[in-house]
Amino acid sequence: GGRMEVLEEKEEEEQREEELKALEISAKLQDLETKVSMEQICIPSDVPDFDWSSIDTSQLPSSYKTNSLKEKKLLHIADHFLQQYAHLCPDRKPLFLHPVNECGVEKFVSTTVRPTLLPYTELYHWDGCASFVSDYLTVEPLKSPITPPGSLYSPTTILKYQRGNCFDFSVLLCSMLIGAGYDAYCVHGYATREICTLDETLELCPLLRKPQEVPKEGMKKSSNKYRVKPPPDLHSKFELQQEAKKAAETEAAEKNKEREEEKELEKPRRDPLYGLRVHAWVLVLSGKREVPETFFINPFTGNSHSTMDEHFLGIESVWNHRNYWVNMQDCWNGCKDLIFDLGDAIRWEIMLSGSNKPLQLLPDAEEEKELSDRDIDDMQEKEEDISFDMPPSWVAPIQISPREFETRCSQGRKVILYRKAKLEKWAPHLNGNGLVKRLTTYADLDCTEVVEVREWFKNREDMLDMREVNKQTQLTTDYFSPGHLLNLKAHTYTSLEPETGHTMEFYNEARVDGLQKRVENANEMTEYFVGRDDFLHVRHMEFGKRGKKIHLAGTRTDMNSQPIVQIKECFHRNLEKPADEDVAERIFLITEETIHLTYHLKDKYITASKKDFFKASERDRKGNEIVMTPEMCITYQAGSSEKEKKLLHLYKLLQELTEEEKRLKQQVRQSEAEVLNILKIRENEETAVKLSVSIYNTERNEKRRQQNEAMKNTMEDELPGQEDLDYLAPFLIRIGYREKMTKGQALRIRDDCLTDFKRRLIDKANVIQARFEKAVEELQKKDQWFQEKKNQLSAEEEDDFLACYSETMFHIHILALRLNREKQTAPQKYLALEEKLRKDPRLAEHLGHA
């Protein structure tokens, strides 16, 4: 018993200490709140102050300015729910339930969510919606970082003024995601300073994140007992270990030094309001739209985060357009341990429990008698809550015009600072060169030393898609979409001047020669091919220094071009030929006048067959005949003791190779000319950038608009519409187009015109009537013929007749409809013409009194 008393006393002391600590913490919180309210909130310099109180609300719909009966009832239920919550959880902050809207009217947060599917393909997926919201809206910080806002404006107003706090961002994004079919919820919770203030200067840019590489299983080395043993390693292992240890220590010291320096720069990370900063974000549950795992979306950045992310420190409540849930789980470990099963009544307290959960009736009548009047009232109110459905959203339909969707960022430009990187975004067509995105990476945290610049382009006629500029090597790489005039895929260069080093990649499928890549510098050029019939895959050319510019009479050689020293070609294996007759490599040493042929390896051979041709240094003066001697060709035939091939065969081969050499020289000159042509065209494309405009873009496609207008005018001139026809012209001819006419003439013209029109209407009806009667007569004849031949017809003939019969019936039906329509509309048409004649300026003077 004594022990129990001691334990109880200890527990009481501990409770008192905890209460005192709680009082101290609450006092500190109050001090912090006053300090925060006194201090100016950290607002980014590029966000100008905006006075929300000055916005015009007079044109807003009535649903924004008043509450319906159902909404009033919902607010009453919410107040009752809040009272119960405050009674049961006195230590928790008040819930974010019914802030005022832009018209100063209290609205329940669930009714501010307006599910909308917008007519843009990009907005059908969560990442497209998230990136649009983060780009389109400008961030406004909460007035107090540790309390939720007192107002929540409609998504339509937020879109109109393109700015809002985290709650505004979340409601808009949630509305779009629910409309697109996701199981999405707005979240009121707590996050780190970096998340709440949109400080990404310590985050790695998403464009720089490398995909996780799957570790490849190491190849098992096949042990072979006949394998030649390597020579013994005579180096001291101890010395090697010591050297490696020293190198590792120095490397670790340098890394630690760098980390310390970075930490010094990142020192102001300690946050006195850690865990208290209010933030709103979006929760997407798994299930709908094939979402495999529940995740968060930070609406400020549009990035997805795991529910285990340590930047999210707790959740107070979540809501969608149907209901509101309060988190009853402990958030001492952030959101890591939270279970997002909203159907679990213990973990998540639901506000409108719905009719799917029946009331738990008390078992005994005696207990029922003991209930007080207040309890009975509470029970009745709960019953009302259960049967109550969320009223529809008071927000007007969310609409985004194509121009707004394309422009995205406020003023068409947005800058985001990351760790050692800066990302800039522009609206399409805003920049004359088609630039839409630029990522600059730096070597230091202060962002002073540029390492690399990447630029993305859109709508360029030269199909330029992306450009990378390495500031350290001064190398520029341009990437092109398919469709470039010269089939370019990528181009790496330091300058667009020739012979400064160029690597050009091509879409080889679009080229006849199958060229995939060409690497060129001052002294050599290498070409890589794919899918050629002659199995060529590499061609390498070496050039000599240019000689003095001497123009020889009768020569067509361009003396500016470099002399070709060597041409080397490599071929893949052609299985249709024997290996020792299939050339693998051939080298034309043009200055030395020799040709080297190397053939493919035969199976189980380690040496390849070769042929070396040495052209005769002295030729016949006529230049045509070459006297073939055995010394002109050295042959090595792998694994063959047969006699060498006859001189005639070698002579023919040498002739073929000489012709091939001439052709290759021409090909090399063509390649050089193509390189110069590409560089010239690229220079022209860069100096005068042209942007393409879709034919469907009526705003920007000026040429198309002018064509349409010209065509419209031409059509109006050549083929005037029925309304523009002068119906009085045939009758005015009779009196000779007199400007002035008597009343009798005017009446006669009016009567003639009406009589003629009446006659034409009757004629038209008579023609339709005649065709109708003829069709009915044909149908009767067919019916009579069928009755007579019915027993003699085959099944196929009967089917053909029925098809023909039904076609005639359909034709009769159409004629009947046309006839009926003519009879109904004829009087109206007649009266309309009569009215026109009375108002015609040429007759009005006389017919106005008629």
Secondary structure, 3 states (H helix, E strand, C coil): CHHHHHHHHHHHHHHHHHHHHHHHHHHHHHHHHHHHHHCCCCCCCCCCCCCHHHCCCCCCCHHHHCCCHHHHHHHHHHHHHHHHHHHHCCCCCCCCCCCECCCCCECCHHHHCCCCCCCCHHHHCHHHHHHHHHHHCEECCCCCCCCCCCECCCHHHHHHHCEECHHHHHHHHHHHHHHCCCCEEEEEEEECHHHHCCCCCCCCCHHHCCCCCCCCCCCCCCCCCCCCCCCCCCCCHHHHHHHHHHHHHHHHHHHHHHHHHHHHHCCCCCCCCCCCCEEEEEEECCCHHHCCCCEEEECCCCEEEECCCCCEEEEEEEECCCCEEEECCCCCCCCCCCCCCCCCCCCEEECCCCCCCCCCCCCCHHHHHHCCHHHHHHHHHHHHHHHCCCCCCCCCCCCCCHHHHHHCCHHHEEEEEECCEEEEEECCCCCCCCEEEEEEEECCCCCCCEEEEEEEECCECCCEEEEEEECCCCEEEEEECCCCCCCEEEEEECCCCCCCCEEEEECHHHCCCCEEEEEECCCEEEEEECCCCCCEEEEEEEECCCCCCCCCCCCCCCCCCCCEEEEEEEECCCCCCCHHHCEEEEEEECCCCEEEEEECCCCCCCCCCEEEEECCCCCCCCCCCCCCCHHHEEEECCCCCCCCCCHHHHHHHHHHHHHHHHHHHHHHHHHHHHHHHHHHHHHHHHHCCCECCCCCCCCCCHHHHHHHHHHHHHHHHHCCCHHHCCCCHHHHHHHCCCCCCCHHHHHHHHHHHHHHHHHHHHHHHHHHHHHHHHHHHHHHHHHHHHHHHCCCCCHHHHHHHHHHHHHHHHHHHHHHHHHHHHHHHHHHHHHHHHHHHHHCCCCHHHHCCC
